[in-house]
Amino acid sequence: MIKQRTHVLWRRACGLSLLSMGLAALAMPVRANYRTKAEAATDYIQRAFYDEKAGLYRPSAPLDPKALPYDFMWANGVQFSALVGAARANPTKYRPVLQAFTRGLEKYWDAGNANPGFDAYFSSPTDDDKYYDDNQWLVLGFTEAYRFTRDPKYLDWARRTHNFVLTGYDEKLGGGIYWYQKTRDSKNTCSNAPAAASALELYNIERKPADLDMAKRLYSWTCTNLQDKDGLFWDNIKLDGTIERTKWTYNTALMIRSALGLWRATKDAKYLQEARRMADASIVYWANPQTGAFRDSAKFNHLLSEALILVFEATKDIKYLNAVRRDADFAYRHVRDVQNGGYWNDWVEKNHAPDERKTLIENSSVARLFWLLVPYADVEELRAQAEAAARKGDTKTALNLLRQALDSTAGAPAGKEIKPTA
């Protein structure tokens, strides 16, 4: 009996010693959970970029006097997704802002065109300037807004915008959607992958077989024409067959999301297997092993984060969530402007001039990232939970939480086994 108690006390002492060292390594000067971080990022956007009278956002802060007064559709799509996340988590505070922004976006809708859609900037009878991917980001935002509001206007906007995107499809190169309406000289992952994901979102809502069929066709076409052997995706293919082989986080991210959607819709395990393969390759290719930051621009990173979270939810493999938390922790520690609020444009640790401009799209991306993470414990919460478990003598739980916290902390060593030692 004495020997058994001694062994238990030894294990607790070893575990608590390890916890104390690990928790000290995780110490941060400011405590804030993901909801607090998301609200701070969103409120900064409202202060620095929002024009309440127009219901629209300016592209930078401070505004470049040579720039247009409001941002283009790409940034609007990212900001819309950030506001959807905000309104879902705090409808009283943010849903009115989402509704006002939805009305503001009507200035971009080219209703008089034979193929109505969102122009890159304010619609004009004389300038038809539409990008299929810009429109597709709005479809994803509209369907998400509909799911939690059940407001039919969002579903109507989603369907009309998706219908425009499908006008970019033809059978040249065996199928696929063009990137830009004016030139129609390349078919890009960034126009086909989100179109597949959007078709699946609409299928989940309305159960129209045509949406599922289109999702399968676009997914298959993109895999056939633009997927590298490592599972990641190239940028585009020209009509002459030339492939532009740059790899961006968001291209693979939307193919991961599409694979998961097809797995749910068809129950075919091959899609889940492929989603995991793409997710694993993404972490290897883009996650900096030293810092945990994704080696791409913030305006792309939030989409990879969302895809990895969806893989985690499908598989319960914590490494996918930890990878996202580590990237978010890097942003909060090294990309945040502690003095004036908001986030810098470069996703790296460096010094910034006090008058350096911040952009809407980068800040919207960070806000979206934190809203995606609100359902989960962040590093500070994991650390507090580990401390509470350690005080109760539950070393196993404490060590598990500490492992998550370490794997979610920017700059901390990740992936090594933790076990008590003398």
C-alpha positions as CSV (number, residue, x, y, z in Angstrom):
1,M,0.0,0.0,0.0
2,I,2.8,2.4,0.9
3,K,4.7,1.4,-2.2
4,Q,1.6,2.1,-4.4
5,R,1.0,5.5,-2.8
6,T,4.6,6.4,-3.3
7,H,4.4,5.5,-7.0
8,V,1.2,7.6,-7.4
9,L,2.8,10.5,-5.7
10,W,6.0,10.1,-7.8
11,R,3.9,10.2,-11.0
12,R,2.0,13.2,-9.9
13,A,5.2,15.0,-9.0
14,C,6.8,14.2,-12.3
15,G,3.7,15.3,-14.2
16,L,3.4,18.5,-12.2
17,S,7.1,19.3,-12.7
18,L,6.6,18.8,-16.5
19,L,3.5,20.9,-16.4
20,S,5.2,23.7,-14.5
21,M,8.0,23.8,-17.1
22,G,5.6,23.5,-20.0
23,L,3.2,26.1,-18.7
24,A,6.0,28.5,-18.1
25,A,7.0,28.1,-21.7
26,L,3.5,29.0,-22.8
27,A,3.2,32.2,-20.7
28,M,1.8,35.1,-22.6
29,P,1.6,38.8,-21.5
30,V,-2.1,39.1,-22.3
31,R,-4.9,36.6,-21.7
32,A,-7.6,36.5,-24.3
33,N,-9.7,33.7,-25.8
34,Y,-10.7,33.3,-29.4
35,R,-14.0,35.2,-28.9
36,T,-12.2,38.1,-27.4
37,K,-9.6,38.1,-30.2
38,A,-12.3,37.8,-32.9
39,E,-14.4,40.7,-31.4
40,A,-11.3,42.9,-31.1
41,A,-10.3,42.2,-34.8
42,T,-13.9,42.8,-36.0
43,D,-14.3,46.0,-33.9
44,Y,-11.0,47.4,-35.3
45,I,-12.3,46.8,-38.8
46,Q,-15.5,48.7,-38.0
47,R,-13.5,51.6,-36.6
48,A,-10.8,51.8,-39.2
49,F,-12.4,50.7,-42.5
50,Y,-16.2,51.0,-42.3
51,D,-18.3,53.7,-43.9
52,E,-21.6,53.4,-42.1
53,K,-23.4,55.8,-44.4
54,A,-22.5,53.7,-47.5
55,G,-22.6,50.3,-45.7
56,L,-19.2,49.6,-47.3
57,Y,-15.6,49.2,-46.4
58,R,-12.6,51.2,-47.4
59,P,-9.6,49.3,-48.7
60,S,-6.9,50.5,-46.4
61,A,-6.2,52.5,-43.2
62,P,-5.1,55.2,-43.6
63,L,-6.8,55.4,-47.0
64,D,-4.4,55.9,-49.9
65,P,-5.4,59.2,-51.6
66,K,-4.8,57.6,-55.0
67,A,-7.0,54.6,-54.3
68,L,-10.7,54.1,-54.9
69,P,-12.9,55.0,-51.9
70,Y,-14.2,51.4,-51.4
71,D,-12.7,48.0,-51.7
72,F,-13.0,45.5,-54.5
73,M,-15.2,42.3,-54.5
74,W,-12.4,40.0,-53.4
75,A,-11.9,41.9,-50.1
76,N,-15.7,42.3,-49.8
77,G,-16.1,38.5,-50.0
78,V,-13.6,38.0,-47.2
79,Q,-15.1,40.7,-45.0
80,F,-18.6,39.2,-45.6
81,S,-17.4,35.8,-44.3
82,A,-15.9,37.6,-41.3
83,L,-19.2,39.3,-40.5
84,V,-21.1,36.0,-41.0
85,G,-18.9,34.5,-38.4
86,A,-19.4,37.5,-36.1
87,A,-23.2,37.6,-36.6
88,R,-23.5,33.8,-35.9
89,A,-21.6,34.2,-32.6
90,N,-23.1,37.5,-31.5
91,P,-26.2,38.3,-33.5
92,T,-27.4,41.2,-31.4
93,K,-24.2,43.1,-32.1
94,Y,-23.2,42.1,-35.6
95,R,-26.2,40.9,-37.5
96,P,-27.3,44.6,-38.2
97,V,-23.9,45.2,-39.6
98,L,-24.1,42.1,-41.8
99,Q,-27.5,43.2,-43.1
100,A,-26.2,46.8,-43.9
101,F,-23.2,45.4,-45.7
102,T,-25.5,43.1,-47.7
103,R,-27.5,46.1,-48.9
104,G,-24.2,48.0,-49.6
105,L,-23.0,45.2,-51.9
106,E,-26.0,45.7,-54.2
107,K,-23.9,48.6,-55.7
108,Y,-21.7,46.0,-57.2
109,W,-24.5,43.8,-58.7
110,D,-24.8,44.2,-62.4
111,A,-28.5,43.5,-62.7
112,G,-28.8,44.9,-66.3
113,N,-26.3,42.5,-67.8
114,A,-27.4,39.4,-69.8
115,N,-25.5,37.4,-67.2
116,P,-26.2,39.3,-63.9
117,G,-23.4,39.0,-61.3
118,F,-21.1,41.0,-59.1
119,D,-18.6,43.3,-60.8
120,A,-15.2,43.7,-59.4
121,Y,-16.1,47.3,-58.5
122,F,-19.4,49.3,-58.7
123,S,-21.5,48.0,-61.5
124,S,-21.7,50.2,-64.6
125,P,-23.7,49.9,-67.9
126,T,-20.5,50.4,-69.9
127,D,-18.0,48.3,-68.0
128,D,-18.6,44.5,-67.6
129,D,-15.8,43.5,-65.2
130,K,-16.6,40.2,-63.4
131,Y,-14.4,37.6,-61.9
132,Y,-15.9,34.2,-61.4
133,D,-13.9,33.5,-58.2
134,D,-15.0,36.9,-56.6
135,N,-18.6,35.9,-57.1
136,Q,-18.0,32.4,-55.7
137,W,-16.7,33.7,-52.3
138,L,-20.0,35.5,-52.0
139,V,-22.0,32.3,-52.7
140,L,-20.2,30.6,-49.8
141,G,-20.9,33.6,-47.5
142,F,-24.5,33.8,-48.6
143,T,-25.2,30.1,-48.0
144,E,-23.5,30.3,-44.6
145,A,-25.6,33.3,-43.7
146,Y,-28.8,31.5,-44.7
147,R,-28.0,28.5,-42.6
148,F,-28.0,30.4,-39.3
149,T,-30.5,33.2,-40.2
150,R,-32.9,31.3,-42.4
151,D,-33.4,34.6,-44.2
152,P,-34.5,33.7,-47.7
153,K,-32.8,36.7,-49.2
154,Y,-29.4,35.1,-48.5
155,L,-30.4,31.9,-50.3
156,D,-31.8,33.9,-53.2
157,W,-28.5,35.9,-53.5
158,A,-26.5,32.6,-53.3
159,R,-28.5,31.0,-56.1
160,R,-28.4,34.0,-58.4
161,T,-24.7,34.5,-57.9
162,H,-24.0,30.8,-58.4
163,N,-26.0,30.9,-61.6
164,F,-23.7,33.6,-62.9
165,V,-20.6,31.6,-62.0
166,L,-21.9,28.6,-64.0
167,T,-22.0,30.8,-67.1
168,G,-18.2,30.6,-67.0
169,Y,-18.4,26.8,-67.6
170,D,-17.8,25.3,-71.0
171,E,-16.3,22.1,-72.5
172,K,-13.0,23.5,-73.6
173,L,-10.2,21.4,-71.9
174,G,-12.9,19.0,-71.0
175,G,-14.9,21.2,-68.7
176,G,-14.2,23.7,-65.9
177,I,-14.9,27.3,-65.2
178,Y,-12.9,30.3,-66.4
179,W,-11.3,32.8,-64.0
180,Y,-12.2,36.1,-65.6
181,Q,-15.2,36.8,-67.8
182,K,-13.5,39.3,-70.1
183,T,-10.6,37.2,-71.3
184,R,-11.7,33.6,-70.6
185,D,-8.1,32.4,-71.4
186,S,-7.5,30.3,-68.3
187,K,-9.4,27.9,-66.0
188,N,-8.2,28.2,-62.4
189,T,-8.4,26.2,-59.3
190,C,-9.6,29.3,-57.5
191,S,-12.7,29.4,-59.7
192,N,-13.5,25.7,-59.9
193,A,-12.8,24.6,-56.3
194,P,-15.1,27.1,-54.6
195,A,-17.7,26.5,-57.3
196,A,-17.7,22.8,-56.3
197,A,-17.9,23.7,-52.6
198,S,-20.7,26.2,-53.3
199,A,-22.7,23.7,-55.3
200,L,-22.4,21.3,-52.4
201,E,-23.6,24.0,-49.9
202,L,-26.6,24.7,-52.1
203,Y,-27.2,20.9,-52.5
204,N,-27.2,20.6,-48.7
205,I,-29.9,23.3,-48.5
206,E,-32.2,22.5,-51.4
207,R,-31.2,18.9,-52.3
208,K,-31.2,19.6,-56.1
209,P,-29.4,16.7,-57.9
210,A,-28.0,19.1,-60.5
211,D,-25.9,20.8,-57.7
212,L,-24.4,17.5,-56.6
213,D,-23.7,16.5,-60.2
214,M,-22.0,19.8,-60.9
215,A,-19.9,19.5,-57.7
216,K,-18.7,16.1,-58.8
217,R,-17.8,17.3,-62.3
218,L,-15.9,20.4,-61.1
219,Y,-14.1,18.4,-58.4
220,S,-13.1,15.7,-60.9
221,W,-12.0,18.1,-63.6
222,T,-9.8,20.1,-61.1
223,C,-8.2,16.9,-59.8
224,T,-7.5,15.7,-63.4
225,N,-6.1,18.9,-64.7
226,L,-4.6,20.8,-61.8
227,Q,-3.5,18.4,-59.0
228,D,0.1,17.6,-58.4
229,K,1.1,14.2,-57.3
230,D,1.7,15.4,-53.7
231,G,-2.1,16.1,-53.5
232,L,-1.7,19.9,-53.7
233,F,-3.1,22.0,-56.5
234,W,-1.5,24.3,-59.1
235,D,-3.0,27.7,-59.9
236,N,-4.4,27.4,-63.5
237,I,-4.3,25.9,-66.9
238,K,-4.3,28.0,-70.1
239,L,-6.4,27.0,-73.1
240,D,-3.2,25.9,-74.9
241,G,-2.6,23.4,-72.0
242,T,0.1,25.4,-70.3
243,I,0.0,25.0,-66.5
244,E,0.9,27.7,-64.1
245,R,2.3,25.7,-61.2
246,T,2.2,28.1,-58.3
247,K,0.6,26.5,-55.2
248,W,-1.6,28.7,-53.0
249,T,-3.1,27.6,-49.7
250,Y,-6.6,28.6,-50.6
251,N,-6.7,26.5,-53.8
252,T,-6.0,23.3,-52.0
253,A,-8.2,24.4,-49.1
254,L,-11.3,24.6,-51.2
255,M,-10.6,21.2,-52.8
256,I,-10.3,19.8,-49.3
257,R,-13.6,21.3,-48.4
258,S,-15.2,20.0,-51.6
259,A,-13.9,16.5,-50.9
260,L,-15.4,16.6,-47.5
261,G,-18.7,17.8,-48.9
262,L,-18.7,15.0,-51.5
263,W,-18.0,12.5,-48.7
264,R,-20.9,13.7,-46.7
265,A,-23.2,13.7,-49.7
266,T,-22.3,10.4,-51.2
267,K,-20.9,8.4,-48.2
268,D,-18.0,7.4,-50.4
269,A,-14.9,7.0,-48.1
270,K,-12.5,7.8,-51.0
271,Y,-13.4,11.5,-50.7
272,L,-12.6,11.5,-46.9
273,Q,-9.3,9.7,-47.6
274,E,-8.4,12.2,-50.2
275,A,-9.3,15.2,-48.0
276,R,-6.9,13.8,-45.3
277,R,-4.2,13.3,-47.9
278,M,-4.5,16.9,-49.1
279,A,-4.7,18.3,-45.5
280,D,-1.6,16.4,-44.5
281,A,0.3,17.6,-47.6
282,S,-0.8,21.2,-46.8
283,I,0.6,21.1,-43.3
284,V,3.9,19.7,-44.6
285,Y,4.1,22.2,-47.4
286,W,2.9,25.4,-45.7
287,A,3.2,25.2,-41.9
288,N,6.5,26.6,-40.8
289,P,8.0,24.0,-38.5
290,Q,9.7,26.6,-36.3
291,T,6.9,29.2,-35.9
292,G,3.8,27.3,-36.9
293,A,2.7,30.2,-39.2
294,F,1.3,29.2,-42.6
295,R,3.8,30.4,-45.3
296,D,1.3,32.3,-47.4
297,S,-0.6,35.6,-47.2
298,A,-3.2,36.1,-44.5
299,K,-5.8,36.7,-47.1
300,F,-5.4,33.1,-48.2
301,N,-4.5,31.5,-44.9
302,H,-8.0,31.7,-43.3
303,L,-9.4,29.4,-46.0
304,L,-6.8,26.7,-45.3
305,S,-7.6,27.1,-41.6
306,E,-11.3,26.5,-42.3
307,A,-10.5,23.4,-44.3
308,L,-8.3,22.0,-41.6
309,I,-10.9,22.6,-39.0
310,L,-13.5,20.8,-41.1
311,V,-11.0,17.8,-41.5
312,F,-10.6,17.8,-37.7
313,E,-14.4,17.8,-37.2
314,A,-14.7,14.9,-39.6
315,T,-11.8,12.8,-38.2
316,K,-11.3,14.1,-34.6
317,D,-7.6,14.0,-35.3
318,I,-6.3,16.9,-33.1
319,K,-3.3,17.6,-35.3
320,Y,-5.4,19.5,-37.8
321,L,-7.0,21.8,-35.1
322,N,-3.6,22.3,-33.5
323,A,-2.1,23.4,-36.8
324,V,-4.7,26.1,-37.1
325,R,-4.4,27.2,-33.5
326,R,-0.6,27.5,-33.9
327,D,-1.0,29.7,-37.0
328,A,-3.6,31.9,-35.1
329,D,-1.3,32.1,-32.1
330,F,1.5,33.4,-34.4
331,A,-0.8,36.0,-35.7
332,Y,-1.8,37.2,-32.3
333,R,1.8,37.3,-31.0
334,H,3.6,38.7,-34.1
335,V,1.2,40.2,-36.6
336,R,-1.0,42.2,-34.3
337,D,-0.4,45.9,-33.8
338,V,-0.4,46.1,-30.1
339,Q,-0.4,49.9,-30.0
340,N,-3.1,50.8,-32.4
341,G,-5.1,47.7,-33.0
342,G,-5.6,45.6,-36.2
343,Y,-3.1,43.3,-38.0
344,W,-0.3,44.1,-40.3
345,N,-0.3,42.9,-43.9
346,D,2.8,40.7,-43.7
347,W,2.4,37.3,-42.0
348,V,5.9,37.4,-40.6
349,E,7.6,38.7,-37.4
350,K,9.2,42.0,-38.2
351,N,9.2,45.7,-37.2
352,H,6.6,48.1,-38.7
353,A,6.6,51.8,-39.2
354,P,3.9,53.6,-37.2
355,D,2.3,55.0,-40.4
356,E,2.3,51.7,-42.3
357,R,-1.0,51.1,-44.0
358,K,-3.1,48.1,-43.0
359,T,-5.5,46.6,-45.5
360,L,-9.1,45.5,-45.1
361,I,-8.6,42.1,-46.7
362,E,-5.8,41.1,-44.4
363,N,-7.7,42.2,-41.3
364,S,-10.9,40.5,-42.5
365,S,-9.0,37.3,-43.0
366,V,-7.6,37.4,-39.4
367,A,-11.1,38.2,-38.0
368,R,-12.6,35.3,-39.9
369,L,-9.8,33.0,-38.6
370,F,-10.6,33.9,-35.0
371,W,-14.4,33.5,-35.5
372,L,-13.8,30.0,-36.9
373,L,-11.9,29.1,-33.8
374,V,-14.5,30.4,-31.3
375,P,-15.9,26.9,-30.5
376,Y,-12.5,25.7,-29.4
377,A,-10.2,26.3,-26.5
378,D,-7.2,28.5,-27.3
379,V,-3.7,28.3,-25.9
380,E,-4.6,30.3,-22.8
381,E,-7.7,28.3,-22.1
382,L,-5.8,25.0,-22.6
383,R,-3.2,26.2,-20.2
384,A,-5.7,27.1,-17.6
385,Q,-7.5,23.8,-18.0
386,A,-4.2,22.0,-17.6
387,E,-3.5,23.9,-14.4
388,A,-6.9,23.0,-13.0
389,A,-6.5,19.3,-13.9
390,A,-3.0,19.3,-12.3
391,R,-4.4,20.8,-9.1
392,K,-6.9,17.9,-8.9
393,G,-4.2,15.4,-9.4
394,D,-5.4,14.3,-12.8
395,T,-2.0,14.2,-14.4
396,K,-3.2,12.3,-17.5
397,T,-5.7,15.0,-18.5
398,A,-3.3,17.7,-17.6
399,L,-0.6,16.3,-19.8
400,N,-3.0,15.9,-22.7
401,L,-4.1,19.5,-22.4
402,L,-0.5,20.6,-22.1
403,R,0.4,18.6,-25.3
404,Q,-2.4,20.4,-27.1
405,A,-1.3,23.8,-25.8
406,L,2.3,23.2,-26.9
407,D,1.3,22.0,-30.3
408,S,-0.9,25.1,-30.6
409,T,1.7,27.6,-29.5
410,A,3.7,29.6,-32.1
411,G,7.4,28.8,-31.8
412,A,7.0,26.0,-29.3
413,P,8.4,22.6,-30.2
414,A,5.6,20.5,-31.6
415,G,5.0,16.9,-32.3
416,K,7.2,15.4,-29.6
417,E,5.8,12.8,-27.2
418,I,5.3,14.1,-23.6
419,K,5.5,11.6,-20.7
420,P,6.6,12.0,-17.1
421,T,10.2,11.3,-16.4
422,A,12.3,11.3,-13.2
